[in-house]
Amino acid sequence: MPDLRPGVAAFTRASYELELHGRVDEARLALERAEAIAIGRDELAFCQYYLGELAWGGGALEEARAHYERGLAAAPGDPALLQGRAKVLAATGRVDEAITAYDRLTQRVPLPQYLLEYSELLESAGRLPEARTQYRLLDEQRRLSAAQGSLDDATAALVAADHGNPAEAVLLAEAEWSRRQSIFSAEALAWALHAAGRDAEALPLIEQAGALGRRDAVTDYHRGMILAALSRTDAARTGEAIAALEKALSTNPHFSPLHAPIARQTLESLRGPR
């Protein structure tokens, strides 16, 4: 595509393909080429958001913030860029500001991803009644979407695995896997199986989720937790679990206000007394 029609669409699609295969520096270059030829505020904001996402995924908070802010200067009020700003606020310790930002965003654009991030931020801040309200809203939204024929069982499975019913998580993830076999549905099913205590079945699926080489702290966290569970009966897995959790926290130590602390606690437990 970049050879035949070297436009923003071509370079952004190429960037995503490169990112999926762990070629982050090349993905960034492709996005920068897209940004250089962007026409109009929407295209510029789109490029800045995904440049911010690449920086965020690598734990470069200040770089991510700068891209989100440049995008917002071009397109004030863009929901994706506001979400980016909010998660950087949370990661840099400005939790109250982040909660306010997520509250405003989810009232205006109640997308599942935003609601989930908001819910987990509230939970991590100890504001459990508010978090439960948001989790219920997220579940209700999923049911309404399903009634309208819009299915995203991979996301719903991840939510159920972490915050709901593991058995339901497995059913949702299996339904998604039967429709679309991808690295994302493989990860959702692996995590659901882990939540249900079926880690031996989860392991080959989480390995498949990482087979392309994509650098993602959440995937490494999931792999590490599955291996940690297996290490209870197979000590040989301990080193693998430690390496996976170290990789997750090295890639992006702020990947989740709720799960990054769990990764650190599990890592300390696996390492044992020093």
C-alpha positions in Angstrom: 0.0 0.0 0.0 2.7 2.6 0.8 4.3 1.9 -2.6 1.1 2.1 -4.6 -0.8 4.8 -2.8 1.5 6.4 -0.1 -1.1 8.3 1.9 -2.1 8.5 5.5 -4.3 5.4 5.3 -1.4 3.3 3.9 1.2 4.4 6.4 -1.1 4.0 9.4 -2.1 0.5 8.3 1.5 -0.3 7.8 2.3 1.0 11.2 -0.3 -1.3 12.9 1.0 -4.3 11.0 4.6 -3.5 12.1 3.4 -3.0 15.7 1.7 -6.3 15.8 5.0 -8.0 14.9 6.9 -6.1 17.6 8.7 -3.8 15.1 7.9 -0.7 17.2 10.6 1.6 15.8 9.5 1.0 12.3 5.8 1.4 13.3 6.7 4.8 14.8 8.5 5.8 11.6 5.5 4.9 9.5 3.2 7.0 11.7 5.6 9.9 11.5 5.5 9.6 7.7 1.7 9.6 7.9 1.7 12.7 10.2 4.0 14.5 7.8 1.5 14.2 4.9 -1.7 14.5 7.1 -4.3 16.9 5.7 -6.7 18.5 8.1 -7.1 18.4 11.9 -8.7 14.9 12.0 -5.9 13.2 10.3 -3.3 15.0 12.4 -5.1 14.1 15.6 -5.4 10.5 14.5 -1.6 10.3 13.9 -0.8 12.0 17.2 -3.1 9.6 19.1 -1.4 6.5 17.8 2.1 8.0 18.2 1.0 8.6 21.8 -0.2 5.0 22.1 3.2 3.7 20.9 4.9 5.8 23.5 2.4 4.8 26.2 2.9 1.1 25.3 6.7 1.5 25.9 6.3 3.3 29.2 7.4 6.7 27.8 4.9 8.8 29.7 6.1 12.3 28.9 6.4 11.4 25.2 2.9 10.0 25.2 1.5 13.1 27.0 3.2 15.4 24.4 1.6 13.5 21.5 -1.9 13.5 23.2 -1.6 17.2 23.9 -0.5 18.0 20.3 -3.5 16.0 19.1 -5.9 17.8 21.3 -4.5 21.1 20.1 -5.6 20.0 16.6 -8.9 18.4 17.6 -10.1 19.7 21.0 -12.5 17.3 22.7 -11.4 14.2 20.7 -12.4 11.3 23.0 -9.4 9.0 22.2 -7.0 11.8 23.0 -8.8 12.7 26.2 -8.6 9.1 27.2 -4.8 9.2 26.5 -4.4 12.3 28.6 -6.5 10.7 31.5 -4.4 7.6 31.7 -1.2 9.6 31.7 -2.6 11.7 34.6 -3.3 8.5 36.5 0.1 7.0 35.8 1.9 10.2 36.9 0.1 10.2 40.3 -2.5 12.8 39.5 -5.2 10.4 40.4 -8.0 12.8 41.4 -7.5 14.7 38.1 -7.6 11.5 36.2 -10.8 10.4 37.9 -12.4 13.7 37.0 -11.2 13.3 33.4 -12.6 9.8 33.1 -15.9 10.8 34.7 -16.4 13.5 32.1 -15.2 11.3 29.2 -17.5 8.3 30.1 -20.5 10.5 30.6 -20.0 11.8 27.1 -18.7 8.7 25.3 -19.4 5.6 27.4 -17.3 3.1 25.4 -16.5 -0.2 27.1 -12.7 0.5 27.1 -13.2 3.9 28.8 -15.7 2.5 31.3 -13.3 -0.3 32.2 -10.3 1.9 32.7 -12.4 4.3 34.8 -13.8 1.5 36.9 -10.3 0.0 37.5 -8.9 3.4 38.4 -11.6 4.0 40.9 -11.0 0.5 42.4 -7.3 1.1 42.6 -7.9 4.4 44.4 -10.1 2.6 47.0 -13.3 4.1 45.8 -15.1 0.7 45.7 -18.8 1.8 45.7 -18.2 4.1 42.7 -16.2 1.4 41.0 -19.0 -1.1 41.4 -21.4 1.4 39.9 -19.2 1.7 36.8 -18.8 -2.1 36.6 -22.6 -2.5 36.6 -22.9 0.2 34.0 -20.3 -1.6 31.8 -22.2 -4.9 32.2 -25.5 -3.3 31.3 -24.0 -1.7 28.3 -22.6 -5.0 27.1 -26.1 -6.6 27.4 -27.7 -3.8 25.5 -25.1 -4.0 22.7 -25.6 -7.8 22.5 -29.4 -7.3 22.2 -28.7 -5.0 19.3 -26.5 -7.6 17.6 -23.1 -6.0 18.4 -20.8 -8.6 20.0 -17.4 -7.9 21.6 -17.2 -11.0 23.7 -13.3 -10.8 23.9 -13.6 -7.6 26.0 -16.5 -8.9 27.9 -14.6 -12.1 28.7 -11.6 -10.1 30.1 -14.0 -8.0 32.3 -15.8 -11.1 33.6 -12.5 -12.8 34.3 -11.2 -9.9 36.4 -14.4 -8.6 37.9 -17.2 -11.1 37.5 -17.8 -14.8 37.0 -14.9 -16.9 35.7 -17.4 -19.5 34.3 -19.1 -16.7 32.4 -15.8 -15.4 31.2 -14.9 -18.8 29.7 -18.3 -19.0 27.9 -17.9 -15.6 26.4 -14.2 -16.2 25.4 -15.1 -19.5 23.8 -17.9 -17.9 21.8 -15.5 -15.2 20.6 -12.8 -17.8 19.7 -15.4 -19.8 17.8 -16.2 -16.7 15.7 -12.7 -15.1 15.3 -9.5 -16.8 16.0 -6.9 -14.1 16.5 -4.1 -13.2 19.0 -6.7 -11.1 20.9 -9.4 -13.8 21.2 -6.6 -16.3 22.1 -5.5 -14.0 25.0 -9.1 -13.5 26.1 -9.7 -17.2 26.3 -6.4 -17.8 28.0 -7.1 -15.3 30.7 -10.7 -16.6 31.2 -9.3 -20.1 31.6 -6.8 -18.8 34.1 -9.5 -17.1 36.1 -11.4 -20.5 36.2 -8.2 -22.3 37.4 -7.6 -24.0 34.1 -4.0 -22.8 33.7 -2.7 -25.8 31.8 -5.3 -25.2 29.1 -4.5 -21.4 29.2 -0.8 -21.7 28.6 -0.8 -22.7 24.9 -3.3 -20.0 24.2 -1.4 -17.2 25.9 1.7 -18.4 24.0 -0.3 -18.1 20.8 -1.3 -14.6 21.8 2.3 -13.6 21.8 3.4 -15.5 18.8 3.6 -12.5 16.4 6.2 -10.8 18.7 3.9 -7.9 19.7 5.3 -6.0 22.6 2.5 -5.6 25.1 2.8 -5.3 28.8 -0.7 -6.7 29.4 -0.1 -9.8 27.4 3.2 -10.4 29.3 1.4 -9.9 32.6 -1.2 -12.4 31.6 1.4 -14.9 30.6 3.4 -14.3 33.8 0.3 -14.8 36.0 -0.6 -18.1 34.2 3.0 -19.4 34.6 3.0 -18.3 38.2 -0.1 -20.3 38.9 1.5 -23.3 37.1 4.7 -22.9 39.1 2.8 -23.9 42.3 2.9 -27.5 41.0 5.8 -27.2 38.6 8.7 -25.3 40.0 10.4 -25.3 36.6 7.9 -22.7 35.5 9.0 -20.2 38.2 11.8 -18.7 36.2 9.6 -18.3 33.1 6.9 -16.5 35.3 9.5 -14.1 36.7 10.9 -13.3 33.3 7.4 -12.6 31.9 6.4 -10.4 34.8 9.7 -8.5 34.6 9.2 -8.0 30.9 5.7 -6.6 31.5 6.9 -4.1 34.1 9.9 -3.2 32.0 7.9 -2.6 28.9 5.3 -0.4 30.7 5.4 -0.2 34.5 2.1 1.8 34.4 0.1 -0.6 32.2 -2.8 -0.7 34.6 -3.4 1.1 38.0 -5.1 -2.2 39.2 -2.9 -4.9 37.6 0.6 -3.5 37.6 0.7 -3.6 41.5 -0.5 -7.2 41.3 2.3 -8.0 38.9 4.9 -6.4 41.3 3.5 -8.3 44.3 3.5 -11.6 42.4 7.0 -11.0 41.2 8.3 -10.3 44.8 6.6 -13.5 45.9 8.1 -15.6 43.2 11.6 -14.2 43.9 11.3 -15.1 47.5 13.3 -13.8 50.4 16.6 -12.0 49.5 
